[in-house]
Amino acid sequence: GVGVAASGAGADAVNKVANRVQSSIASSTGSHIQIDRNVTLTASDTSTIVAEVGAASVAGAAGVIGVAVSIGVSLATNDISNEVLAFIQSSQVTTTAGNLTVQAYEAASITSRATAASAAASAGLFSASVAGGGASSVNTITTITRAYVASSILNIGGNITIYAQDVSTASTSVLTANYATGLISMAAGGSVA
């Protein structure tokens, strides 16, 4: 007899984060802000994506003629696009005995793993097996992190500190494993990170 087997498996994960984080004083020139202590504006974001995607496929065939084909594909796409803003605009701020701090901080992180595996086995007087797998993981972080003072009057009794910091990180790992056995066999795999 003739034995034919085919199998396929696929997995796809798409994760997106888009936040706007803002701390501000705006348009307060008419009734300006006056205080006798520190003034601190802080905008902070710590968005996190953790993605694990896997696919496995197995095919086996036996007969006088045996043919087995197995394909596994795993895809992960992750994107963080945030806006983190701390600012004073079109305002008047007075501190008689305090500091002014305007700070924006971004610490977005992406951790991603994509795994694909396939195995094909065939047995017979004539047997052929093909196994293939592919894995891809694409991580993108495109954030805007700004701290500023614009079109404003500052009368500060202490120090003025304005800073923006982005310490975002992304890490990825991809793995493919493929196995084929038979009189004629082929196994191939590919990965993109």
N, C-alpha and C positions, 0 to 999 in steps of 0.2 A: 504494500500500500504506500500511499504518499502521506507524509505528515508535514503540515505547514502551520507555523505559529507566528503571530505578530503581536507586539504589545507596545504601548506608548504611554508615557506619563509626562505631565507638565504642571508647573506651578508658577504663578506670577503674583508678586506683591507690589503694590504702588502705595507709597505713603507720602503725604504732603502736609506741611505745617506752614501757616502764614499768619503771623501775629503782628500787631502794632502795639507797642508798649510806649507810653508817653508820660512824662512828668514835666509840667511846665507852669510858668507864670506868663500870661499873655494879655495884652491890651489893658494894662492897669495904670496908665500914666495919669489919668484924671484923679483917681483916688489911690495914690501910690501905697505900697506896702512898707510899713515901718514897724520894726520889731527890735527888742533889746537883747536878743540872743542869736544863736546860729540859725542860718537858713540853709537847708539842704534839699536839693531836688535830685532824686535818684530814679532812673529807669533801668530795669534789669530783666533779663530773660535767660532762661535755662531750658529751652525746648529740647526734647530728647526723642529720637526714634531708635528703636531696637527692632531689627527685622531678621527673621530666620526663615528661609525658603528652601524646601527640598523636594526632589522628585526622584522616584526609583521605578524602574521597569524591568521585568524579567519575562523571557520567552523561551520555550523549549519544544522541540519537535522530534519525533522518531518515526521511522518507516524505511522502506526500501530507498525512497528518496525523502530526505528530511531537510526542511528549510525553516530557519528561525530568524526573526528580525526583532530587535528591541531598541527603542529610542527613549531617552529621558532628557527633559529640558527644564531648567530652573532660572527664573528671572526676578531680580529685585531692583526697584527704582525708588529712591528716597530723595526728597527735596525739602529743605527748610529755607524759606524766604521771609525773613522778619525785618521789621523796622523798629529800632530802639532809639528813642529820642528823649533828651533832657535839655530844656532850653528856657531862656527868658527872652521874650520878644515884645517890643513896644510897651515897655513897662518901666516903672521907677521903683527901686528897692533900696531901703535904707536900714542899716543895722547900726545901732549906737555902740554896741560892745559885742559883736559877734562876727563869725566867719560866714562866707558864702561859698557853698560847694554845689556845683552842677556836674552830675556824673551819669554816664551811660555805660552799661556793661552787658555784653553779649557772650554767653557760654553755651551755644547750641552744640549738640553732639549727635552723631549718627554712627551706629554700630550695625553692620550688615554682614550676613553670611548666606551664600547661595551654594547649594550642593545638588549635583545630579549624578545618578548612577544608572547603569543599564547592564544587563547580562543576557546573552543569547547562547543556547546550546542546542546542537542537533546531532542525531545519530542515524546511521543507515549506510547502505552501500555507497550512496552519493549523499553527502550532507554539506550544507552551507549555512553559515551563521554570520550575522552582522549585528554589531552592537555600537550604538553611538550616543553620546551625551554632551550636553553643553550647559554651562552656567555663566550668568552675567550678573554683576552687581554694579549699579551706577549711583553714586552719592553726590549730591550737590547742595552746598550751603552758600546762599547769596543774601547776606544780610547788610543792612545799612545801620550803622551805629554812630550817632552824632550827639555831641554836647556842645552848646554854644550860647552866646549872648548876642542879640542883634537889636539895633535901634532902641537901646534902653539907656537909662541913667542909673548908675550904681553908686551909692554912698555907703561904703562898707567900713565899719570900725576895725575889722580884723583882716584876715587873709582871704584872697579870692582863689579858688581852685576850680578849674574847668578841665574835665578829661573824659575821654571815651576810650573804651578798651574792648576788643573782640578777641576771645580766646577759643573760638569754635574749633571742633575737631571732628574728623570723619575717619572711620576705619572700616575696611572690608576684607573679607576672605571668600575665595571661591574654590570649589573642589569638584573635579569630575573623576569618576571611576567607571571604567568600561571593561567588560570581559566577554570574549566570544570563543567558542570551541566547536570544532567540526572538521570534516575533511578539508573544507575551504572555509576560513574564518577571517573576519576583520573586525577590529575594535578601534574606535576613534573618539577622541574627546577634545573639547575646546573650552576655554574660559576667558572671560573679559572682566576686568575690575577697573 
